[in-house]
Amino acid sequence: MQHIQSLDDIRHPFPGGVITIGNFDGVHIGHQALFYEVIERAHAIKGTSIAMTFEPHPLQVLKKNASPPVITMFEQKVELIERSGIDVLISIPFTLEFAAISAQSFVEDLLVRRIGMKAIVVGEDYAFGKNREGNIDLLNSLAPRLGFEVIVTSLIRTVQGTLERISSTAIRESVQAGEMQYACRMLGRYFQIRGTVVAGRDRGGKLLGFPTANLKLEDELIPKTGIYAVTVETHGSLLQGVANIGYSPTFDDRQFTVEVHILDFKDFIYGQRIRVNFIKRIRDEIKFSSLSALKDQIAKDVETARRLLAENGIICRA
């Protein structure tokens, strides 16, 4: 995949450009459906499949402190879009100046003249441009004169008791509620956080017999506090583990941490970046009356995690 991070790097229009545009926060299955349609249309006209996104997320510029936490940090978003098979990803630096561009100018000057758009694939509720003044009606009105096709896809939905629309907001709420299976169904994969292993309080191994990797987080969105069955990606290996997110109430030190006990693992990984995939929430954090009681519960959590992870293939279903 060619990744363009500045409009100045677009030297000439792409042949047969078929494009979809969005923040793609989460790169969920609705976004993936858009990419699939783009790739299919581009293939049909022997053209170029293109995704355009923005960095940082527009709400972080327009609303600053009021913006919600993003589901996928930029690095992961790029990886996931590349995995979809898109030919070209254009990441536009989002600024207030860029936000002021009118919807019509955005289509005429950027999409058609500079990028070479021959078709655009959008969802039913697509809006763009200054004050979101652009919409499907505007695209359809410009298409005949500028020579491009507008392809509108149906919204992707999932079933969770009732029919619900898949959205970044719904995924964010599910993660924050600890509903990892539901988030997984919407994402098409397990929710993941990334971080660097740093020195902790040296209690997991010495006091409890369960050494943990303490993470310095890179992500903004963190699951609800509690204990989770997880998998851990490190050095190209996929390992099993138990994650504790929260404040370690038994020790009453009120310090928020994310710790992962990696099952059957003894390698030294301080200073290394790891990825943690959240499979299922096991329980709430609990304040125990003694270290012995806490240790017994951790042993039970490990066995629960082993059982859940053995069922890994059937946990995340649409």
Backbone torsions as a table, in degrees:
resi	resn	phi	psi	omega
1	MET	NA	132.6	174.0
2	GLN	-84.1	128.8	-179.1
3	HIS	-114.5	115.8	-179.0
4	ILE	-107.3	124.6	-176.4
5	GLN	-115.0	8.8	175.3
6	SER	-148.4	134.8	178.7
7	LEU	-62.1	-24.9	178.7
8	ASP	-66.4	-18.3	-179.3
9	ASP	-84.5	-4.0	176.0
10	ILE	-87.9	100.0	-173.2
11	ARG	-81.9	-29.6	-178.4
12	HIS	-155.9	158.6	180.0
13	PRO	-60.6	147.4	176.6
14	PHE	-78.8	142.3	178.8
15	PRO	-67.8	125.5	176.5
16	GLY	55.6	51.4	-175.6
17	GLY	-67.6	121.1	172.7
18	VAL	-114.7	121.0	-166.7
19	ILE	-128.8	149.1	165.6
20	THR	-129.7	148.3	-171.0
21	ILE	-131.0	135.9	176.3
22	GLY	175.7	173.9	175.1
23	ASN	-75.7	-30.8	177.8
24	PHE	53.3	38.2	179.6
25	ASP	-69.8	119.1	-176.2
26	GLY	98.6	-24.9	-174.9
27	VAL	44.5	54.6	-175.6
28	HIS	-79.4	-178.1	-172.4
29	ILE	-68.0	-22.2	172.4
30	GLY	-66.9	-44.1	175.4
31	HIS	-62.9	-41.6	-179.1
32	GLN	-62.2	-34.0	177.3
33	ALA	-66.0	-38.5	175.7
34	LEU	-61.9	-45.4	-179.9
35	PHE	-61.5	-41.2	179.8
36	TYR	-60.6	-44.2	179.5
37	GLU	-63.8	-42.1	177.9
38	VAL	-59.6	-47.0	-178.6
39	ILE	-63.0	-42.7	179.8
40	GLU	-63.8	-44.4	-179.9
41	ARG	-66.7	-40.8	179.0
42	ALA	-63.5	-41.1	179.2
43	HIS	-63.0	-38.3	-177.1
44	ALA	-65.0	-31.2	-179.2
45	ILE	-107.4	12.3	-177.9
46	LYS	54.0	44.1	-177.6
47	GLY	-108.4	-156.4	-175.2
48	THR	-118.4	125.1	176.2
49	SER	-84.6	129.0	-172.7
50	ILE	-133.5	135.6	169.0
51	ALA	-117.6	135.7	176.5
52	MET	-117.5	129.6	176.7
53	THR	-134.5	-177.3	-173.2
54	PHE	-132.1	143.6	179.1
55	GLU	-142.4	122.2	1.3
56	PRO	-73.1	176.0	175.3
57	HIS	-55.3	132.9	-177.6
58	PRO	-51.1	-36.0	-179.5
59	LEU	-65.9	-26.5	177.7
60	GLN	-70.2	-21.6	176.4
61	VAL	-92.9	-43.1	-173.9
62	LEU	-80.6	-32.7	-177.5
63	LYS	-116.2	-11.2	177.6
64	LYS	50.5	-111.6	-173.2
65	ASN	-66.1	-12.9	-179.0
66	ALA	-92.6	0.1	-177.5
67	SER	-77.4	143.8	179.4
68	PRO	-73.9	160.8	176.8
69	PRO	-67.2	138.5	179.6
70	VAL	-75.8	150.4	-178.7
71	ILE	-78.7	-43.4	-179.7
72	THR	-122.1	122.1	173.7
73	MET	-66.0	163.1	-170.1
74	PHE	-55.1	-43.9	-178.7
75	GLU	-57.2	-47.3	-178.9
76	GLN	-68.9	-37.7	179.2
77	LYS	-59.6	-44.5	178.7
78	VAL	-61.4	-44.7	-179.9
79	GLU	-59.6	-43.7	-176.7
80	LEU	-69.5	-38.8	177.9
81	ILE	-66.8	-40.3	177.0
82	GLU	-61.0	-39.8	-179.3
83	ARG	-62.8	-26.1	-178.8
84	SER	-69.8	-21.7	-179.5
85	GLY	102.6	6.5	177.7
86	ILE	-61.9	140.7	-179.6
87	ASP	-73.8	-44.4	-173.0
88	VAL	-135.0	130.8	171.4
89	LEU	-111.6	125.4	176.5
90	ILE	-109.5	114.5	179.0
91	SER	-104.1	106.8	-176.6
92	ILE	-90.0	125.8	173.8
93	PRO	-61.5	118.1	-175.4
94	PHE	-89.5	122.1	-179.9
95	THR	-131.9	169.8	175.8
96	LEU	-63.5	-32.9	178.9
97	GLU	-66.7	-42.3	178.7
98	PHE	-66.3	-38.3	-179.7
99	ALA	-63.1	-22.6	-177.5
100	ALA	-82.4	-7.5	179.6
101	ILE	-67.2	132.8	-179.8
102	SER	-68.2	154.8	-179.1
103	ALA	-61.0	-41.7	-178.7
104	GLN	-66.3	-42.1	177.7
105	SER	-64.4	-38.0	178.2
106	PHE	-58.4	-44.1	-179.0
107	VAL	-71.0	-51.3	-173.5
108	GLU	-69.0	-53.4	-170.8
109	ASP	-79.8	-41.5	-175.3
110	LEU	-90.4	-57.3	-172.6
111	LEU	-69.6	-47.4	-174.6
112	VAL	-83.6	-55.7	-172.8
113	ARG	-73.5	-45.2	-175.6
114	ARG	-84.6	-44.5	-174.9
115	ILE	-88.0	-28.7	-180.0
116	GLY	86.7	35.4	-177.4
117	MET	-63.7	126.5	173.3
118	LYS	-110.4	-16.8	176.4
119	ALA	-156.7	146.7	176.3
120	ILE	-127.5	133.3	-179.4
121	VAL	-108.9	122.4	-176.4
122	VAL	-137.4	161.0	173.5
123	GLY	-82.7	171.5	-175.3
124	GLU	-62.3	-27.2	-174.3
125	ASP	-107.5	22.3	-173.6
126	TYR	-65.8	135.3	174.8
127	ALA	-144.3	150.4	-174.3
128	PHE	-158.5	174.0	175.7
129	GLY	80.9	-179.6	-178.9
130	LYS	-54.8	126.5	-179.3
131	ASN	56.9	23.1	-179.2
132	ARG	54.4	38.4	-177.7
133	GLU	-77.6	-15.6	177.3
134	GLY	-84.9	143.6	178.2
135	ASN	-153.4	-173.3	-177.0
136	ILE	-64.9	-36.4	177.7
137	ASP	-60.0	-43.0	178.7
138	LEU	-63.9	-44.0	178.6
139	LEU	-58.9	-45.1	-179.5
140	ASN	-64.6	-33.2	179.6
141	SER	-72.7	-29.3	-179.1
142	LEU	-88.1	-23.5	-171.4
143	ALA	-57.3	-47.5	-177.4
144	PRO	-61.7	-42.1	-178.0
145	ARG	-71.1	-37.4	-175.5
146	LEU	-94.2	-7.5	172.6
147	GLY	77.0	44.4	174.5
148	PHE	-134.1	162.4	-179.6
149	GLU	-105.3	143.1	176.3
150	VAL	-107.3	121.4	-179.0
151	ILE	-116.5	116.5	-177.9
152	VAL	-105.1	123.9	179.8
153	THR	-100.0	151.6	177.2
154	SER	-73.0	150.6	176.9
155	LEU	-66.5	138.6	176.8
156	ILE	-85.2	136.2	-179.5
157	ARG	-127.7	160.8	176.8
158	THR	-131.3	162.0	-178.1
159	VAL	-108.5	124.5	174.2
160	GLN	-139.7	73.9	-174.0
161	GLY	81.7	-54.0	175.3
162	THR	-126.0	162.3	179.9
163	LEU	-74.1	123.1	-178.6
164	GLU	-130.4	143.0	178.2
165	ARG	-73.3	139.9	175.3
166	ILE	-81.3	130.2	178.6
167	SER	-153.3	160.2	176.5
168	SER	-61.8	-35.9	179.2
169	THR	-63.4	-44.6	180.0
170	ALA	-64.4	-39.0	178.4
171	ILE	-65.4	-45.7	-179.6
172	ARG	-58.7	-44.0	-179.9
173	GLU	-65.8	-36.9	179.4
174	SER	-65.9	-44.2	178.7
175	VAL	-62.2	-45.0	-178.3
176	GLN	-67.9	-19.9	177.0
177	ALA	-93.9	-2.6	-179.2
178	GLY	78.6	12.9	-178.8
179	GLU	-88.5	73.5	-170.4
180	MET	-70.7	-31.1	179.0
181	GLN	-67.1	-41.9	178.9
182	TYR	-66.3	-42.6	176.6
183	ALA	-59.5	-40.1	-179.6
184	CYS	-62.8	-41.1	179.6
185	ARG	-63.0	-35.4	-179.9
186	MET	-79.3	-34.2	-179.5
187	LEU	-78.4	-29.1	-172.6
188	GLY	80.1	12.7	178.9
189	ARG	-166.7	171.2	177.5
190	TYR	-77.3	143.8	176.3
191	PHE	-64.4	139.1	-173.7
192	GLN	-130.0	141.6	167.6
193	ILE	-119.4	158.5	-179.4
194	ARG	-129.7	149.9	178.2
195	GLY	-172.4	171.4	178.7
196	THR	-100.8	135.6	179.2
197	VAL	-74.8	122.8	-178.2
198	VAL	-123.9	166.9	178.0
199	ALA	-65.2	135.4	178.7
200	GLY	-104.1	-146.0	-177.7
201	ARG	-97.6	8.6	172.7
202	ASP	58.6	41.1	-179.4
203	ARG	-109.5	-32.8	-172.9
204	GLY	-57.3	-49.6	-177.9
205	GLY	-79.7	-49.4	-173.7
206	LYS	-70.1	-47.1	-175.0
207	LEU	-86.2	-36.1	-169.3
208	LEU	-112.5	-16.1	-178.7
209	GLY	80.9	11.6	178.8
210	PHE	-130.7	86.5	-178.3
211	PRO	-62.1	144.7	-177.3
212	THR	-126.9	151.0	170.5
213	ALA	-93.6	118.1	-180.0
214	ASN	-93.5	131.3	-172.0
215	LEU	-104.4	134.1	163.2
216	LYS	-91.2	108.5	-167.8
217	LEU	-75.6	149.2	172.0
218	GLU	-107.5	-24.6	-174.3
219	ASP	-80.8	158.1	177.2
220	GLU	-93.2	-37.3	-176.3
221	LEU	-92.0	122.9	-177.5
222	ILE	-123.2	136.1	178.4
223	PRO	-61.9	162.9	176.2
224	LYS	-54.4	145.8	178.6
225	THR	-57.8	146.6	180.0
226	GLY	147.8	-169.0	-177.3
227	ILE	-110.0	134.4	-174.6
228	TYR	-131.9	146.2	164.8
229	ALA	-81.4	130.3	-174.7
230	VAL	-137.8	165.7	163.5
231	THR	-117.6	153.0	-174.8
232	VAL	-126.2	128.6	177.5
233	GLU	-102.3	120.6	177.1
234	THR	-153.6	136.1	179.5
235	HIS	53.2	35.0	178.8
236	GLY	77.5	3.1	179.6
237	SER	-105.2	149.1	174.7
238	LEU	-110.6	112.3	-174.7
239	LEU	-112.0	164.7	179.0
240	GLN	-101.4	153.1	-179.2
241	GLY	-164.5	178.2	174.6
242	VAL	-126.9	126.7	-179.4
243	ALA	-108.1	141.6	174.4
244	ASN	-117.5	117.8	176.9
245	ILE	-112.2	122.4	177.6
246	GLY	149.6	-144.8	-165.7
247	TYR	-120.5	11.5	178.3
248	SER	46.2	64.4	-172.7
249	PRO	-60.7	-25.6	179.5
250	THR	-63.1	-33.6	179.6
251	PHE	-89.7	-13.2	173.0
252	ASP	54.9	38.0	178.7
253	ASP	-101.9	-4.0	170.7
254	ARG	56.4	31.9	178.3
255	GLN	-107.6	121.5	-178.1
256	PHE	-72.5	130.4	179.6
257	THR	-142.7	157.4	168.0
258	VAL	-120.5	114.6	-177.2
259	GLU	-123.6	141.7	-179.8
260	VAL	-127.9	121.9	170.3
261	HIS	-91.3	114.1	-179.8
262	ILE	-88.9	123.2	-173.8
263	LEU	-69.5	135.8	174.8
264	ASP	53.6	46.8	-174.0
265	PHE	-140.0	131.1	-177.3
266	LYS	-131.6	7.3	-177.2
267	ASP	-68.8	156.1	177.7
268	PHE	-86.8	117.6	-176.8
269	ILE	-128.6	18.1	175.4
270	TYR	-58.2	137.2	178.8
271	GLY	84.0	-3.3	-178.9
272	GLN	-97.3	148.7	175.3
273	ARG	-85.7	134.2	175.6
274	ILE	-129.2	163.2	178.2
275	ARG	-120.9	133.7	-176.6
276	VAL	-119.2	120.7	179.0
277	ASN	-100.7	127.0	-175.1
278	PHE	-92.7	113.7	-175.6
279	ILE	-88.8	-53.2	-179.3
280	LYS	-159.3	143.6	176.9
281	ARG	-78.5	133.3	-178.0
282	ILE	-94.2	-47.5	-176.4
283	ARG	-166.2	172.2	172.4
284	ASP	-75.1	162.4	166.8
285	GLU	-69.1	142.9	-179.2
286	ILE	-133.6	143.1	172.4
287	LYS	-89.3	117.8	-178.0
288	PHE	-95.0	156.8	-176.0
289	SER	-78.0	-16.7	-177.8
290	SER	-156.8	162.2	176.4
291	LEU	-64.9	-33.7	179.5
292	SER	-62.9	-42.7	178.7
293	ALA	-65.7	-39.8	178.1
294	LEU	-63.8	-44.0	-179.7
295	LYS	-62.2	-41.3	178.3
296	ASP	-62.3	-40.3	-179.0
297	GLN	-69.1	-39.4	177.8
298	ILE	-60.8	-40.8	177.9
299	ALA	-60.1	-40.6	176.9
300	LYS	-66.1	-39.5	178.4
301	ASP	-61.8	-39.7	179.1
302	VAL	-62.5	-43.4	179.8
303	GLU	-67.5	-37.8	176.2
304	THR	-62.4	-43.3	179.3
305	ALA	-62.8	-42.4	178.8
306	ARG	-58.8	-42.5	-179.6
307	ARG	-66.4	-45.8	-179.6
308	LEU	-63.6	-40.5	-178.5
309	LEU	-71.5	-25.2	174.2
310	ALA	-68.6	-23.7	178.2
311	GLU	-95.9	13.1	-172.6
312	ASN	-45.8	-41.6	-174.6
313	GLY	-69.1	-16.3	-177.5
314	ILE	-112.2	1.3	-176.4
315	ILE	-75.4	-45.6	-173.7
316	CYS	-98.5	98.8	-179.3
317	ARG	-126.1	145.1	176.2
318	ALA	-73.8	NA	NA
